Amino acid sequence: MAVSSDTAVLRVAVTTALGAQPLENALVTVSTAPDESGSRQLLYSVRTDSGGMTPPMTFSTPPRENSLSPDGGVPYALYTVETALDGYVPLTALHIALFSGVPALLPVALTPLPEYESTAPAELTSDGQTQVLTSERE
């Protein structure tokens, strides 16, 4: 995908913690960074594919020339990326900086919620009765 002047392309890669497995169908929303009043503008709302990747998203950035001199102005644009999937703790990445003409990949690792953690199976006692196991947290 060709990047036009004063834009940048961002993709988000969503996985389980430590990047172990890609997460399909995670909702990724990208908005402008909050302004003085705290308001943001929603720019994209997409879902990840089977590989945990969003489609490429194109964003406006300041001109590349801003980075060529110390007083050239801010050379990047800031965005907020939010990621959510049922069964996982949602994650918000603030102040994601995008530079003109520079493609970016944001890795996001989601942590499973405690109620979705696996539990030990029930065991049978010698008399054939099911034994109830309790969590160590109780």
C-alpha positions in Angstrom: 0.0 0.0 0.0 1.5 3.3 -1.0 1.6 6.0 1.6 0.6 9.4 0.4 2.2 12.6 1.6 1.4 13.7 5.1 -0.2 10.4 6.1 0.9 7.2 7.9 -0.5 3.7 7.9 -1.1 1.9 11.2 -1.9 -1.8 11.8 -2.6 -3.3 15.2 -1.6 -6.9 16.0 -3.7 -8.3 18.9 -2.5 -11.4 20.8 -2.8 -13.1 24.1 -0.4 -12.1 26.8 3.3 -12.5 25.8 2.2 -12.8 22.1 1.4 -16.5 22.5 -1.7 -16.7 20.3 -3.3 -14.2 17.8 -6.8 -13.0 18.9 -9.5 -13.0 16.2 -12.5 -10.6 16.2 -11.0 -8.2 18.8 -12.5 -4.7 18.4 -9.9 -2.0 17.8 -11.0 1.6 17.8 -8.7 4.5 17.0 -9.5 8.1 17.8 -7.8 11.4 18.0 -5.9 12.2 21.2 -8.1 14.0 23.7 -8.2 17.8 23.2 -8.2 20.4 26.0 -11.8 19.5 26.9 -11.1 15.7 26.8 -13.1 15.2 23.6 -11.9 12.7 21.0 -13.1 12.0 17.5 -13.6 8.3 16.5 -11.7 7.6 13.3 -11.8 3.8 12.9 -13.6 0.9 14.5 -12.4 -2.4 13.0 -12.1 -6.1 14.0 -9.0 -8.3 13.8 -8.7 -11.2 11.4 -7.7 -14.8 12.1 -4.1 -13.7 12.5 -5.0 -11.1 15.0 -4.3 -8.2 12.6 -6.4 -5.2 11.7 -6.7 -4.0 8.2 -4.3 -1.1 7.3 -5.7 2.3 8.6 -4.5 5.6 7.1 -4.1 8.7 9.3 -3.3 12.3 8.8 0.1 13.5 10.0 2.1 16.8 10.0 4.4 17.2 7.0 7.7 15.3 7.0 9.5 18.7 6.7 8.6 19.4 10.4 11.2 16.9 11.5 14.0 18.4 9.5 14.7 21.4 11.8 14.4 21.9 15.6 11.8 24.7 15.2 9.9 23.0 12.3 6.9 22.2 14.4 5.6 18.9 15.8 6.7 16.1 13.4 4.1 13.6 14.5 0.3 13.1 15.1 -1.0 11.5 18.3 -3.8 9.0 18.4 -5.5 6.7 21.0 -6.0 3.0 20.3 -8.5 1.0 22.3 -8.7 -2.8 22.1 -11.4 -5.1 23.5 -12.4 -8.7 23.3 -14.9 -10.7 25.4 -13.1 -12.6 28.1 -10.0 -10.3 28.1 -9.1 -7.1 30.0 -9.6 -4.2 27.6 -6.4 -2.1 26.8 -6.0 1.5 25.9 -2.8 2.8 24.3 -2.6 6.6 24.7 -0.4 9.0 22.6 0.5 6.6 19.8 2.8 8.8 17.6 2.6 8.5 13.8 5.1 10.1 11.5 4.5 11.1 7.8 5.3 8.3 5.4 6.3 5.8 8.2 4.1 2.7 8.4 3.6 1.5 12.0 2.7 -1.8 13.7 1.3 -1.6 17.2 1.5 -4.9 19.1 -1.3 -5.3 21.8 -1.3 -8.2 24.2 -4.6 -8.8 26.1 -4.8 -10.6 29.4 -7.6 -13.1 30.1 -10.1 -12.1 32.7 -9.9 -14.3 35.9 -13.3 -15.8 35.4 -12.2 -17.3 32.0 -9.1 -19.0 33.5 -9.2 -22.7 33.4 -10.1 -24.6 36.5 -9.1 -28.0 37.8 -11.5 -30.9 36.8 -13.6 -32.6 39.5 -12.0 -35.8 40.8 -13.8 -39.0 41.9 -13.3 -40.5 45.4 -13.2 -44.2 46.0 -16.9 -44.4 46.7 -17.7 -42.9 43.3 -19.0 -39.5 44.7 -17.9 -36.3 43.0 -15.5 -34.3 45.1 -16.0 -30.5 44.9 -12.7 -28.7 44.4 -12.4 -25.1 45.6 -10.2 -22.4 44.2 -7.1 -21.5 46.2 -8.4 -17.9 46.0 -11.4 -18.7 48.2 
